[in-house]
Amino acid sequence: MENDAPPLKAWLLLGLLALIWGSSFLLIKKGLLGFSPDQLAAIRIASAGFFLLPFILRRFKTVRSHHWLKLICVGLVGSFIPAFLFAFAQTELPSGVTGVLNTFTPLPP
């Protein structure tokens, strides 16, 4: 009988992903001690943009003009608006609650 258990590497990667994903909510809470929610969200979006800038510049010319509106909508709904909403939410809610609420994002209505 074969062992169907995931390898240790899979469990370690899952743990690392959980730490990275979950720590963002703790870092938002800590960031709110020194910044307002809109400043914090702007810093998060700007730092992600600067990190991704080399990849964007390489692919910038390959994007067709009719795709720009779709890309802007996905960026707004998927990153920009949630960054601001989570920053404002954490002024009233604990970071653990916002992390759990974020897990409900992929659930269909």
CORJO-V253896 format. One record per residue. N is the residue number from 1. SS is DSSP state (@ for helix, = for strand, . for the rest). PSI is psi in radians with two decimals (* if undefined). NEAR is the number of other C-alpha atoms within 10 Angstrom. Layout:
BEGIN
n=N ss=SS psi=PSI near=NEAR
n=N ss=SS psi=PSI near=NEAR
END
This chain:
BEGIN
n=1 ss=. psi=2.30 near=3
n=2 ss=. psi=2.67 near=4
n=3 ss=. psi=1.98 near=6
n=4 ss=. psi=0.13 near=6
n=5 ss=. psi=2.48 near=7
n=6 ss=. psi=2.59 near=8
n=7 ss=. psi=2.83 near=9
n=8 ss=@ psi=-0.65 near=9
n=9 ss=@ psi=-0.69 near=9
n=10 ss=@ psi=-0.73 near=11
n=11 ss=@ psi=-0.69 near=11
n=12 ss=@ psi=-0.72 near=11
n=13 ss=@ psi=-0.67 near=11
n=14 ss=@ psi=-0.75 near=12
n=15 ss=@ psi=-0.72 near=12
n=16 ss=@ psi=-0.75 near=12
n=17 ss=@ psi=-0.74 near=12
n=18 ss=@ psi=-0.70 near=11
n=19 ss=@ psi=-0.79 near=11
n=20 ss=@ psi=-0.82 near=11
n=21 ss=@ psi=-0.80 near=12
n=22 ss=@ psi=-0.51 near=17
n=23 ss=@ psi=-0.39 near=15
n=24 ss=@ psi=-0.60 near=13
n=25 ss=@ psi=-0.62 near=22
n=26 ss=@ psi=-0.71 near=16
n=27 ss=@ psi=-0.59 near=11
n=28 ss=@ psi=-0.80 near=22
n=29 ss=@ psi=-0.76 near=22
n=30 ss=@ psi=-0.64 near=12
n=31 ss=@ psi=-0.49 near=17
n=32 ss=. psi=-0.22 near=18
n=33 ss=. psi=-0.46 near=11
n=34 ss=. psi=-0.27 near=10
n=35 ss=. psi=2.74 near=13
n=36 ss=. psi=2.83 near=14
n=37 ss=@ psi=-0.69 near=23
n=38 ss=@ psi=-0.60 near=15
n=39 ss=@ psi=-0.76 near=15
n=40 ss=@ psi=-0.78 near=21
n=41 ss=@ psi=-0.71 near=25
n=42 ss=@ psi=-0.68 near=16
n=43 ss=@ psi=-0.74 near=15
n=44 ss=@ psi=-0.80 near=17
n=45 ss=@ psi=-0.75 near=17
n=46 ss=@ psi=-0.73 near=13
n=47 ss=@ psi=-0.66 near=12
n=48 ss=@ psi=-0.70 near=12
n=49 ss=@ psi=-0.75 near=13
n=50 ss=@ psi=-0.66 near=11
n=51 ss=@ psi=-0.69 near=11
n=52 ss=@ psi=-0.13 near=11
n=53 ss=@ psi=-0.78 near=12
n=54 ss=@ psi=-0.65 near=11
n=55 ss=@ psi=-0.66 near=11
n=56 ss=@ psi=-0.79 near=12
n=57 ss=@ psi=-0.61 near=10
n=58 ss=@ psi=-0.59 near=9
n=59 ss=@ psi=-0.02 near=9
n=60 ss=@ psi=-0.78 near=11
n=61 ss=@ psi=-0.24 near=9
n=62 ss=@ psi=-0.17 near=8
n=63 ss=. psi=2.23 near=10
n=64 ss=. psi=2.65 near=8
n=65 ss=@ psi=-0.58 near=8
n=66 ss=@ psi=-0.12 near=8
n=67 ss=@ psi=-0.23 near=9
n=68 ss=@ psi=-0.78 near=11
n=69 ss=@ psi=-0.71 near=10
n=70 ss=@ psi=-0.74 near=10
n=71 ss=@ psi=-0.71 near=11
n=72 ss=@ psi=-0.74 near=12
n=73 ss=@ psi=-0.76 near=12
n=74 ss=@ psi=-0.72 near=12
n=75 ss=@ psi=-0.72 near=12
n=76 ss=@ psi=-0.87 near=13
n=77 ss=@ psi=-0.61 near=11
n=78 ss=@ psi=-0.45 near=11
n=79 ss=@ psi=-0.92 near=15
n=80 ss=@ psi=-0.98 near=18
n=81 ss=@ psi=-0.81 near=13
n=82 ss=@ psi=-0.59 near=15
n=83 ss=@ psi=-0.75 near=22
n=84 ss=@ psi=-0.73 near=18
n=85 ss=@ psi=-0.72 near=13
n=86 ss=@ psi=-0.66 near=21
n=87 ss=@ psi=-0.76 near=25
n=88 ss=@ psi=-0.62 near=18
n=89 ss=@ psi=-0.63 near=17
n=90 ss=. psi=-0.05 near=20
n=91 ss=. psi=-0.34 near=15
n=92 ss=. psi=-0.43 near=9
n=93 ss=. psi=2.65 near=12
n=94 ss=. psi=2.68 near=13
n=95 ss=@ psi=-0.56 near=23
n=96 ss=@ psi=-0.68 near=15
n=97 ss=@ psi=-0.75 near=12
n=98 ss=@ psi=-0.60 near=18
n=99 ss=@ psi=-0.74 near=18
n=100 ss=@ psi=-0.73 near=12
n=101 ss=@ psi=-0.62 near=11
n=102 ss=@ psi=-0.53 near=14
n=103 ss=@ psi=-0.35 near=9
n=104 ss=. psi=-0.11 near=9
n=105 ss=. psi=-0.81 near=9
n=106 ss=. psi=-0.10 near=7
n=107 ss=. psi=2.33 near=6
n=108 ss=. psi=2.72 near=5
n=109 ss=. psi=* near=4
END
